[in-house]
Amino acid sequence: MELRDWFRHHLKQPSSFARAARPHAKKVALSWFKDSAVEHIRQMRRMSALLAEHDVPVDVLKTKRPGYIVYEDEHQVAAEPFSDTPT
């Protein structure tokens, strides 16, 4: 799939999805695009449209408070959500 390949080449896989360093820590972090990741968001909108064509529901969530950041790079953050973070 062309879009999956685009993301494989242009988006790093987060190295962590948990605040705890324990090997079996519960991985509860959610990934969020930064608002500066314009091309990544555009490609994700294409992915969302493709999924909608196949009756797969997609919700777009926005927040300024993603939670406790456990990973960050140029395009994204992964965060364990705060209690008031939309999920």
Backbone as CSV, one residue per row, in Angstrom:
resi,resn,N_x,N_y,N_z,CA_x,CA_y,CA_z,C_x,C_y,C_z
1,MET,0.843,-1.183,0.000,0.000,0.000,0.000,0.888,1.246,0.000
2,GLU,0.618,2.135,-0.913,1.409,3.346,-1.098,1.464,4.228,0.151
3,LEU,0.315,4.463,0.799,0.287,5.330,1.973,1.041,4.722,3.155
4,ARG,0.864,3.440,3.374,1.617,2.787,4.466,3.112,2.916,4.226
5,ASP,3.531,2.731,2.992,4.955,2.870,2.663,5.434,4.297,2.913
6,TRP,4.595,5.277,2.585,4.976,6.668,2.826,5.248,6.867,4.316
7,PHE,4.351,6.387,5.165,4.544,6.550,6.607,5.755,5.765,7.104
8,ARG,5.998,4.591,6.572,7.188,3.819,6.966,8.471,4.589,6.687
9,HIS,8.476,5.352,5.606,9.680,6.079,5.211,9.781,7.487,5.807
10,HIS,8.663,8.050,6.246,8.667,9.445,6.680,8.257,9.668,8.127
11,LEU,8.029,8.603,8.872,7.632,8.765,10.263,8.320,7.698,11.105
12,LYS,9.060,8.155,12.092,9.753,7.215,12.975,8.754,6.495,13.873
13,GLN,9.090,5.271,14.226,8.284,4.525,15.186,8.729,4.931,16.586
14,PRO,7.797,5.386,17.426,8.191,5.777,18.790,8.925,4.651,19.511
15,SER,9.920,5.043,20.278,10.710,4.054,21.020,10.081,3.705,22.358
16,SER,9.059,4.469,22.759,8.427,4.202,24.043,6.943,4.541,23.983
17,PHE,6.139,3.736,24.673,4.716,3.997,24.823,4.307,3.927,26.286
18,ALA,5.285,4.056,27.201,5.000,4.005,28.638,5.980,4.896,29.383
19,ARG,5.510,5.492,30.478,6.400,6.307,31.319,7.362,5.441,32.108
20,ALA,6.888,4.294,32.567,7.721,3.412,33.389,8.789,2.748,32.537
21,ALA,9.949,2.555,33.110,11.064,1.921,32.395,11.044,0.397,32.511
22,ARG,10.119,-0.122,33.317,10.044,-1.575,33.484,9.788,-2.254,32.138
23,PRO,10.375,-3.409,31.888,10.213,-4.080,30.596,8.765,-4.441,30.260
24,HIS,7.949,-4.712,31.276,6.570,-5.117,31.019,5.573,-4.029,31.418
25,ALA,6.035,-2.772,31.411,5.156,-1.663,31.771,4.007,-1.575,30.777
26,LYS,2.840,-1.218,31.280,1.664,-1.094,30.431,1.885,0.043,29.434
27,LYS,1.724,-0.263,28.156,1.960,0.710,27.093,0.638,1.383,26.753
28,VAL,0.424,2.559,27.314,-0.857,3.238,27.153,-0.754,4.575,26.419
29,ALA,0.427,4.940,25.959,0.595,6.224,25.288,-0.136,6.240,23.942
30,LEU,-0.610,7.410,23.592,-1.226,7.655,22.291,-0.282,8.520,21.474
31,SER,-0.284,8.337,20.167,0.555,9.146,19.283,-0.256,10.302,18.712
32,TRP,0.383,11.460,18.679,-0.240,12.676,18.167,0.714,13.325,17.172
33,PHE,0.164,13.844,16.078,0.979,14.640,15.175,1.117,16.043,15.740
34,LYS,2.281,16.620,15.579,2.461,18.028,15.918,1.786,18.858,14.826
35,ASP,1.306,20.040,15.185,0.631,20.852,14.173,1.586,21.304,13.071
36,SER,2.873,21.238,13.320,3.866,21.591,12.300,4.104,20.460,11.292
37,ALA,3.566,19.284,11.535,3.753,18.124,10.652,2.710,18.159,9.532
38,VAL,2.728,19.234,8.776,1.691,19.500,7.777,1.566,18.372,6.755
39,GLU,2.672,17.916,6.209,2.615,16.858,5.192,2.133,15.537,5.796
40,HIS,2.542,15.238,7.010,2.096,14.009,7.678,0.585,14.043,7.919
41,ILE,0.084,15.185,8.323,-1.355,15.326,8.555,-2.105,15.199,7.227
42,ARG,-1.564,15.797,6.176,-2.198,15.678,4.861,-2.275,14.221,4.420
43,GLN,-1.184,13.478,4.617,-1.176,12.057,4.246,-2.144,11.252,5.121
44,MET,-2.253,11.619,6.394,-3.182,10.913,7.273,-4.622,11.199,6.874
45,ARG,-4.893,12.393,6.385,-6.245,12.681,5.882,-6.559,11.818,4.667
46,ARG,-5.572,11.592,3.822,-5.759,10.681,2.688,-6.071,9.270,3.193
47,MET,-5.320,8.835,4.221,-5.550,7.512,4.810,-6.956,7.432,5.403
48,SER,-7.364,8.480,6.089,-8.696,8.526,6.695,-9.783,8.409,5.633
49,ALA,-9.623,9.110,4.522,-10.604,9.045,3.432,-10.669,7.634,2.841
50,LEU,-9.516,7.022,2.688,-9.466,5.652,2.163,-10.181,4.683,3.112
51,LEU,-9.940,4.818,4.397,-10.601,3.960,5.375,-12.112,4.194,5.379
52,ALA,-12.524,5.448,5.260,-13.958,5.768,5.232,-14.641,5.116,4.031
53,GLU,-13.940,5.051,2.907,-14.489,4.388,1.714,-14.786,2.909,1.979
54,HIS,-14.095,2.340,2.958,-14.279,0.930,3.309,-15.029,0.773,4.635
55,ASP,-15.783,1.804,4.988,-16.629,1.791,6.193,-15.859,1.575,7.488
56,VAL,-14.638,2.044,7.534,-13.849,1.998,8.767,-13.907,3.397,9.383
57,PRO,-14.534,3.523,10.547,-14.670,4.854,11.144,-13.332,5.406,11.633
58,VAL,-13.149,6.698,11.460,-11.940,7.388,11.910,-12.378,8.650,12.632
59,ASP,-11.872,8.852,13.835,-12.123,10.076,14.584,-10.856,10.916,14.577
60,VAL,-11.009,12.209,14.374,-9.886,13.134,14.438,-9.965,13.838,15.783
61,LEU,-8.919,13.694,16.566,-8.852,14.324,17.881,-7.770,15.389,17.875
62,LYS,-8.045,16.495,18.524,-7.063,17.573,18.656,-6.973,17.943,20.130
63,THR,-5.772,18.268,20.562,-5.583,18.704,21.941,-4.295,19.504,22.051
64,LYS,-4.264,20.397,22.993,-3.030,21.112,23.330,-2.354,20.445,24.527
65,ARG,-3.064,19.472,25.155,-2.555,18.759,26.334,-2.624,17.254,26.084
66,PRO,-1.652,16.705,25.357,-1.721,15.276,25.040,-1.474,14.365,26.236
67,GLY,-0.802,14.869,27.264,-0.519,14.040,28.433,0.958,14.059,28.778
68,TYR,1.390,13.010,29.481,2.791,12.873,29.883,3.584,12.376,28.675
69,ILE,4.449,13.219,28.155,5.212,12.884,26.944,6.214,11.772,27.254
70,VAL,6.142,10.679,26.503,7.086,9.571,26.675,7.993,9.424,25.458
71,TYR,7.645,10.111,24.359,8.464,10.091,23.143,8.141,11.354,22.353
72,GLU,9.168,11.900,21.717,8.956,13.071,20.875,10.006,13.105,19.784
73,ASP,9.563,13.465,18.579,10.499,13.728,17.492,9.980,14.940,16.722
74,GLU,10.517,15.185,15.564,10.188,16.373,14.783,8.700,16.451,14.404
75,HIS,8.053,15.303,14.204,6.704,15.278,13.660,5.613,14.834,14.638
76,GLN,5.987,14.234,15.753,4.977,13.607,16.610,5.405,13.577,18.068
77,VAL,4.414,13.323,18.909,4.672,12.999,20.311,3.848,11.761,20.634
78,ALA,4.334,10.977,21.569,3.561,9.894,22.162,3.427,10.259,23.629
79,ALA,2.207,10.198,24.133,1.964,10.646,25.499,0.948,9.750,26.195
80,GLU,1.190,9.508,27.485,0.184,8.868,28.325,-0.831,9.954,28.652
81,PRO,-2.092,9.757,28.278,-3.068,10.831,28.403,-3.361,11.238,29.842
82,PHE,-3.606,12.558,30.000,-4.142,13.064,31.258,-5.601,12.628,31.345
83,SER,-6.202,12.747,32.506,-7.610,12.329,32.650,-8.543,13.151,31.759
84,ASP,-8.149,14.395,31.418,-9.009,15.234,30.581,-8.578,15.261,29.104
85,THR,-7.631,14.396,28.729,-7.191,14.323,27.343,-8.211,13.531,26.541
86,PRO,-8.635,14.069,25.366,-9.584,13.301,24.554,-8.938,12.013,24.038
87,THR,-9.661,10.909,24.151,-9.140,9.621,23.649,-10.199,8.885,22.873
